[in-house]
Amino acid sequence: MSSSLSDPILLIVIAAVFLLAGFVKGTIGMGLPTVAMGLLATRMPPAHALAIVIVPAIVTNIWQTFVGPYLRDIVRRLWPLMVGTVLGILSGGGLMTGPYARYGTIVLGVLLVIYAIIGLSRVRFSVPRGNEKWVGGIVGLVTGVISAATGVQVIPSMPFMQAIGMEKDELVQALGVFFTTATVALAFNLTGAGLLNATVAIPGLVAMVTAFAGMYLGQLLRSRMDADTFRRWFLIAMLLLGIYLAGEMVARIHSETAVPATH
């Protein structure tokens, strides 16, 4: 892994991926890990991609966590979701690095498709206030297991946070709190698997710098472009990327397991 991550061509790819991922986050307020994981998964296993994504994701989400006055209310409402997610992530520690790790790319592709379809259809769910806690705990566990396998935490956590009726500014801050919690838990999994080490220092630094540069450019664009239009094209791109990832990995697994014909 160390030699491959020091490849100059791969470092250029990482820089381009995080410039784009940061640009998306700067424009619509989210999407950095989702974009970065989806694009990097075309070049490397999800576990290696997550090792590069994890530090920029934590740093940008910590910044988002403390921008806003809603932190206390967010923790009070979302603690079952966050606890469930952490438990799900820690219980699924081997999913990204074990014998079934190759299927993580397929799951990641399917998740990107689901994420895009939900966003494009603008489907809205509703959870009564009295059911927030227990529903949040279940959603958290499911999100955690999925995240342990793919590195992505948007399904089903994001529809849930929208379903409990958070206002726009509170939702943006809530996403920062939630994603910070989830990515820290993922960092423990990666450390335990020996993937979060000195070999990702240079790629991680490249990712961090270009992610913040992209965020700055995205914030500039936000004031000049209709955010809804950008969001729609972003979701279409995620849909196509998800189909490509899942289809390409299914084809690869099929070719590796196909039995040669005998004559």
C-alpha positions as CSV (number, residue, x, y, z in Angstrom):
1,M,0.0,0.0,0.0
2,S,2.8,2.4,0.9
3,S,4.5,2.3,-2.5
4,S,1.2,2.6,-4.4
5,L,0.1,5.7,-2.4
6,S,3.4,7.5,-3.1
7,D,2.9,7.2,-6.8
8,P,2.9,10.7,-8.3
9,I,0.1,9.9,-10.7
10,L,-2.1,8.7,-7.9
11,L,-1.3,11.8,-5.8
12,I,-2.5,13.9,-8.8
13,V,-5.7,11.9,-8.9
14,I,-6.2,12.3,-5.2
15,A,-5.7,16.1,-5.5
16,A,-8.2,16.3,-8.3
17,V,-10.7,14.1,-6.4
18,F,-10.5,16.2,-3.3
19,L,-10.6,19.5,-5.2
20,L,-13.9,18.3,-6.7
21,A,-15.2,16.9,-3.4
22,G,-14.4,20.1,-1.5
23,F,-16.0,22.1,-4.3
24,V,-19.2,20.1,-3.9
25,K,-19.1,20.6,-0.1
26,G,-18.5,24.3,-0.5
27,T,-21.4,24.7,-2.9
28,I,-24.1,22.6,-1.3
29,G,-22.8,22.2,2.3
30,M,-22.2,18.4,2.1
31,G,-20.9,15.5,0.0
32,L,-17.1,15.5,0.6
33,P,-16.8,11.9,1.8
34,T,-19.4,10.6,-0.5
35,V,-17.8,12.1,-3.6
36,A,-14.3,11.2,-2.5
37,M,-15.1,7.6,-1.6
38,G,-17.1,7.1,-4.8
39,L,-14.3,8.4,-7.1
40,L,-11.4,6.9,-5.2
41,A,-13.1,3.5,-5.2
42,T,-12.5,3.4,-9.0
43,R,-8.8,3.3,-8.3
44,M,-8.4,1.4,-5.0
45,P,-10.3,-0.7,-2.4
46,P,-12.7,1.2,-0.2
47,A,-10.7,0.6,2.9
48,H,-7.6,2.3,1.4
49,A,-9.8,5.1,0.0
50,L,-11.3,5.7,3.5
51,A,-7.8,5.9,5.1
52,I,-7.2,8.9,2.8
53,V,-10.7,10.4,3.2
54,I,-10.9,10.1,7.0
55,V,-8.7,13.1,8.2
56,P,-10.1,15.7,5.7
57,A,-13.6,14.5,6.6
58,I,-13.0,14.8,10.3
59,V,-11.4,18.3,10.1
60,T,-14.1,19.8,7.7
61,N,-16.9,18.3,9.8
62,I,-15.5,19.6,13.1
63,W,-15.5,23.1,11.5
64,Q,-19.1,22.5,10.5
65,T,-20.1,21.2,14.0
66,F,-19.3,24.5,15.7
67,V,-20.7,26.9,13.1
68,G,-24.2,27.5,14.6
69,P,-26.0,27.9,17.9
70,Y,-27.8,24.5,17.8
71,L,-25.2,22.1,19.2
72,R,-26.9,21.4,22.6
73,D,-30.3,20.7,20.9
74,I,-28.7,18.6,18.2
75,V,-27.0,16.3,20.8
76,R,-30.2,16.1,22.8
77,R,-32.2,15.0,19.8
78,L,-29.6,12.9,17.9
79,W,-27.7,11.1,20.7
80,P,-29.5,7.7,20.0
81,L,-28.7,8.0,16.3
82,M,-25.0,8.8,17.1
83,V,-24.7,6.0,19.7
84,G,-26.3,3.5,17.4
85,T,-24.0,4.5,14.5
86,V,-20.9,4.2,16.6
87,L,-22.0,0.7,17.9
88,G,-22.8,-0.3,14.3
89,I,-19.4,0.9,13.0
90,L,-17.4,-0.8,15.8
91,S,-19.4,-4.1,15.4
92,G,-18.7,-4.1,11.7
93,G,-15.0,-3.5,12.0
94,G,-14.0,-6.3,9.7
95,L,-16.4,-5.7,6.9
96,M,-14.1,-3.4,4.9
97,T,-11.0,-5.4,5.4
98,G,-12.2,-9.0,5.8
99,P,-13.0,-11.7,3.2
100,Y,-16.1,-9.9,2.0
101,A,-14.3,-6.5,1.5
102,R,-14.5,-6.8,-2.3
103,Y,-18.3,-6.6,-2.1
104,G,-18.0,-3.2,-0.3
105,T,-17.5,-1.5,-3.7
106,I,-20.8,-3.0,-5.0
107,V,-22.6,-1.8,-1.8
108,L,-21.0,1.6,-2.2
109,G,-22.2,1.8,-5.8
110,V,-25.8,0.8,-4.8
111,L,-25.8,3.3,-1.9
112,L,-24.8,6.1,-4.3
113,V,-27.6,5.2,-6.6
114,I,-30.1,5.1,-3.7
115,Y,-28.8,8.4,-2.3
116,A,-29.1,10.0,-5.8
117,I,-32.6,8.7,-6.4
118,I,-33.9,9.9,-3.0
119,G,-32.4,13.3,-3.6
120,L,-33.7,13.7,-7.2
121,S,-37.2,12.5,-6.3
122,R,-37.3,14.8,-3.3
123,V,-39.0,12.1,-1.3
124,R,-39.7,13.3,2.2
125,F,-40.3,11.1,5.2
126,S,-41.8,12.1,8.6
127,V,-41.0,10.8,12.1
128,P,-43.2,11.9,15.0
129,R,-41.3,13.7,17.7
130,G,-42.3,11.0,20.2
131,N,-40.6,8.3,18.1
132,E,-37.4,10.1,17.4
133,K,-35.3,8.3,20.0
134,W,-36.0,4.6,19.2
135,V,-36.2,5.2,15.5
136,G,-33.0,7.1,15.6
137,G,-31.3,4.2,17.5
138,I,-32.3,1.7,14.8
139,V,-31.4,4.0,12.0
140,G,-28.0,4.6,13.7
141,L,-27.2,0.9,13.9
142,V,-28.1,0.3,10.2
143,T,-26.1,3.4,9.2
144,G,-23.1,2.2,11.3
145,V,-23.0,-1.3,9.7
146,I,-23.3,0.2,6.2
147,S,-20.6,2.8,7.0
148,A,-18.3,0.1,8.4
149,A,-18.6,-1.7,5.0
150,T,-18.4,1.3,2.7
151,G,-17.2,4.4,4.5
152,V,-20.3,6.3,3.6
153,Q,-22.8,7.5,6.3
154,V,-25.6,9.2,4.4
155,I,-28.0,6.2,4.2
156,P,-30.3,6.0,6.0
157,S,-29.1,8.7,8.4
158,M,-29.8,11.7,6.2
159,P,-33.4,10.9,5.3
160,F,-34.0,10.4,9.1
161,M,-32.5,13.8,10.0
162,Q,-34.7,15.4,7.3
163,A,-37.7,13.4,8.6
164,I,-37.5,14.7,12.1
165,G,-38.1,18.3,10.8
166,M,-34.8,20.0,11.4
167,E,-34.6,23.5,9.9
168,K,-32.0,24.2,7.2
169,D,-29.3,25.8,9.3
170,E,-29.8,23.3,12.2
171,L,-29.6,20.4,9.7
172,V,-26.3,21.6,8.3
173,Q,-24.8,21.8,11.8
174,A,-26.4,18.4,12.7
175,L,-24.7,16.8,9.7
176,G,-21.4,18.2,10.9
177,V,-22.0,16.7,14.5
178,F,-23.1,13.4,13.1
179,F,-20.4,12.9,10.5
180,T,-17.7,13.9,13.0
181,T,-18.9,11.2,15.4
182,A,-19.1,8.6,12.6
183,T,-15.8,9.4,11.1
184,V,-14.0,9.2,14.4
185,A,-15.5,5.8,15.0
186,L,-14.3,4.7,11.5
187,A,-10.8,6.0,12.3
188,F,-10.7,3.4,15.2
189,N,-11.6,0.7,12.8
190,L,-8.9,1.7,10.3
191,T,-6.3,2.0,13.1
192,G,-7.2,-1.5,14.3
193,A,-6.8,-2.8,10.8
194,G,-3.4,-1.2,10.5
195,L,-4.6,1.1,7.6
196,L,-4.4,4.5,9.3
197,N,-0.6,4.9,9.5
198,A,2.3,6.9,8.2
199,T,1.8,5.7,4.6
200,V,-1.3,7.8,4.2
201,A,0.4,11.0,5.6
202,I,1.3,12.5,2.2
203,P,-1.9,11.5,0.4
204,G,-3.9,12.8,3.4
205,L,-2.0,16.1,3.4
206,V,-2.7,16.5,-0.4
207,A,-6.3,15.6,0.2
208,M,-6.6,18.2,3.1
209,V,-5.1,21.1,1.2
210,T,-7.1,20.5,-2.1
211,A,-10.3,19.8,-0.1
212,F,-10.1,23.2,1.5
213,A,-9.2,24.9,-1.8
214,G,-12.2,23.2,-3.4
215,M,-14.5,24.3,-0.5
216,Y,-13.3,27.9,-1.0
217,L,-14.1,27.8,-4.7
218,G,-17.4,26.2,-4.0
219,Q,-18.4,28.9,-1.6
220,L,-17.5,31.5,-4.2
221,L,-19.7,29.8,-6.7
222,R,-22.6,29.4,-4.2
223,S,-23.2,33.2,-4.4
224,R,-23.3,33.2,-8.2
225,M,-25.1,29.9,-9.1
226,D,-28.4,28.4,-8.2
227,A,-27.6,25.8,-5.6
228,D,-30.6,23.6,-6.5
229,T,-29.4,23.4,-10.1
230,F,-25.9,22.4,-9.0
231,R,-27.3,19.9,-6.5
232,R,-29.4,18.2,-9.3
233,W,-26.4,17.7,-11.6
234,F,-24.3,16.5,-8.6
235,L,-27.0,13.9,-7.8
236,I,-27.1,12.8,-11.5
237,A,-23.3,12.4,-11.4
238,M,-23.5,10.3,-8.2
239,L,-26.2,8.1,-9.8
240,L,-24.0,7.4,-12.8
241,L,-20.9,6.8,-10.7
242,G,-22.9,4.4,-8.4
243,I,-24.1,2.4,-11.4
244,Y,-20.5,2.3,-12.8
245,L,-18.9,1.2,-9.5
246,A,-21.5,-1.6,-8.8
247,G,-21.5,-2.8,-12.4
248,E,-17.7,-2.8,-12.9
249,M,-17.1,-4.7,-9.6
250,V,-19.9,-7.3,-10.4
251,A,-18.3,-7.9,-13.8
252,R,-14.8,-8.2,-12.3
253,I,-16.0,-10.8,-9.7
254,H,-17.9,-12.7,-12.3
255,S,-14.9,-12.9,-14.6
256,E,-12.7,-14.1,-11.7
257,T,-15.1,-16.8,-10.6
258,A,-16.2,-18.0,-14.1
259,V,-15.3,-21.6,-14.7
260,P,-13.4,-22.0,-18.0
261,A,-15.3,-24.0,-20.6
262,T,-14.0,-27.6,-21.2
263,H,-13.8,-29.0,-24.6
